[in-house]
Amino acid sequence: MGTKYVDLEFLMSSAKNDLEQVKEFIQDVLELNAVSIGSLNAAFEKGNFLEMKETAHMLKSSADIFDSTIYKEKLVALEGVSKAGEREAIAKALKEINEIATAWEAQLKEELGKLK
């Protein structure tokens, strides 16, 4: 299967196994994540590293909810280099975030499709 980016156990437990609530939450997170990744890329183009730091910080909660350690680690790294304003390091971290976010979203959609 490759790298596992998503685990629904915590969310299912928190929602007391209410599948409709879980599905709605996943859909909301997918929309928010897509918008946030777009914001990260736009902020990088504008050189707005503070916005990048704040957006990465906000996205960490989604990574936590789905127990995505690798996604969270990359967000923490992006947050750190954004705070430091290191453009080259930010570009590298953002590239990694874009790749992981794509895989994370794909797995989250796959898990959503499995919920009956």
N, C-alpha and C positions, 0 to 999 in steps of 0.2 A: 504494500500500500504506500510505502514511502513515509514521509514525515507526517505525523499527526498534529494538526494545528488546532483542532476543535474537540472538546469533550463537553457533552451536555449534562453530565451528572450533577454539577453544582446548580445549574439553572433548573433542571427538573426537580431537584430537591427543594429549591427555593420557591418554586411555583407549585409545590405539592402535587407534582405530576399532572397538572392541568395543561393538557396538550394544546388547547386553543390559546391559552395565555402564552405558552412557550413559543408557539408558531408566530403569534403576533409580535412578541418581543424580538425574535430572530429577524423578522422582516424589518422591524424598526431599526435594529442594529445594522443590518445590511445597508439600509438607506443612509443612515448616519455615517457609517464607515466610508461609503463611496463619496459622500460629500466632503468628509474630513480629509480623505486622501487627495481629493481635488484641491482642497484648501491648502494642504501642505505643499503641493507642487506649485500652486499659484504664489504662495508666500515665498517660496524659494526663488522664483523668477523675479519677484519684487525685492528680494534681499531682506524680507521681513522675518528675521530669525526669531524674534520674540513671539510672533504669531505661530511659527513652527513649533517652538518650545511648548507653548500653551496647548496647541492642537495635539501634539504627541502625548502630552501629559493627560489630556482628556481621553484619548484613545486607549490608554493603559487599562481603564476600567472595563472596556469591552474585552480586552485580552484576558483579564482576570476572570470575568464571568464565564468565559469558555475555556478556562484553564490552558491558555495558549502561551506557554513559557517563552518560546522562541520569538513570538510576535511581541510580547511584552519586553523582552530583553532588547530587541532592536528599537523599540519605541523609547526605552530608557536611554539607549545610546544616542538616538537622534535628539532627544531632549537635552542631553548633556552637551553635544557638540553645537547645538543651536544656541544654547546659553553662552557658550564660549565664542560663538561667532566665527568658527573655523570653516570657511566656505568649502574647501576641498573635502574635508571630513563630513560636512553636512551633505554634500552632493553624493558621496559614497553611501552614507547612512540612508539617505532618501531613496536611492536606487534599491537598496536592500529592502526597505519598507514597502516600496511599490511591488517588488516581487513577492514578498511574503503576504502582503495584503491580498494580492490576487489569489494566491493559493488558499489563504485563510477564508476568503469569501466563497471560493469554489467549494471547499469542504463544508462550510456552514450551509450553503445552498443544498448540498448533497444530504446533509443531516436533516435539513428542513423537509426535503422530499421524502425521507424515510418515516417521518412522523405521521401516524395514521390516527 
